[in-house]
Amino acid sequence: MIRILVLTLIMVNTVWAVPLDKIIAVVNNEVLLESELDDMEVTVRQQLRQREAAIPPTDILRKQVLERLIVQRVQLQKAARNGVRVGDDALNAALRQIADNNKLSLREFRDALEDDGFNFSSFRESIREEMIISRLRKSQVEDRVIVSD
């Protein structure tokens, strides 16, 4: 009887065991998950393949992607502290501009992204983040530039 109970518990634990996402870095009390690193690494590999550029060895690429994610996270945190935001109207205008530059409608652009394996919602948020970082950089530079007479 005990043997059956122990065997049942082992089987239940095995069936319900689900690997959890790992924390790979903590950036000012904000965690960076292994799944985020994996997703970004896949994206970078796709971009390099599309450009027909050389892809570095996995360990080097992974380290570079991790460093990029950490720097990006620090910049986004600083932007949030400084109140830098990008509204939906500005974001939609930027997406329309990207689509226009590719001679596509927004719908065609979205379909092309998804055909290439990109999630449009994720792409949209990455564009928002890039715009926020760009605004942060611009504001930081403008604060330090002094034009003499």
Secondary structure, DSSP 4 states (H G I P E B T S, - for coil): -HHHHHHHHHHHHHHH--PPPPEEEEETTEEEEHHHHHHHHHHHHHHHHHTTPPPPPHHHHHHHHHHHHHHHHHHHHHHHHTT----HHHHHHHHHHHHHHTT--HHHHHHHHHHTT--HHHHHHHHHHHHHHHHHHHHHHHHH-----
